[in-house]
Amino acid sequence: MDKPVICRVWVIIMTILSELLSSKVRAEVFRQVFGLNAIALHVRELERRSGFAVGTIQTELKKLHRLDLVLKRRDGNRLYYSANQNHPIFPLNVSEEDKASILGNNAARLFKL
């Protein structure tokens, strides 16, 4: 990849990360959806895993969906959310040490490095 493309991708990633890190709930929902398994999760499963209220999780999922970070899929009356694997931030193809040094302590905690 040439340098201008890398710079544009970097700006996009940093903008998204700053939006993510502005909310503890959003950061946790992001971590759950983009975690190691990266599977589709129902809102109630996110509630169980995170300990946050359903309404709060739904609000943050709407924001993450607006940022095109998560995809939603309906199965009957349930909505499942998953990581948008076509988004530039997925996956961050750098080593764990590089993630920590590039993204800093807040993002390192977000990704549980």
QUIZIMO-V559657 format. One record per pair of residues at least 12 apart in sequence whose C-alpha atoms are under 7 Angstrom apart, sorted by sequence separation. I is the first residue (numbers start at 0). GAP is how many residues later the second one is. D is the distance in whole Angstrom. If there is no record, write none. Layout:
BEGIN
i=(I;I)
gap=(GAP;GAP)
d=(D;D)
END
This chain:
BEGIN
i=(69;70;69;70;99;68;69;68;67;95;68;27;24;25;41;41;42;41;40;41;39;40;39;40;39;38;37;37;32;33;32;12;8;30;30;26)
gap=(12;12;13;13;13;14;14;15;16;17;18;22;32;34;36;37;37;38;39;39;40;40;41;41;42;43;44;45;49;49;50;76;79;79;80;83)
d=(5;6;5;6;7;6;5;5;7;7;6;7;7;5;7;6;7;4;5;6;6;5;5;6;4;6;7;6;6;6;6;6;7;6;6;6)
END
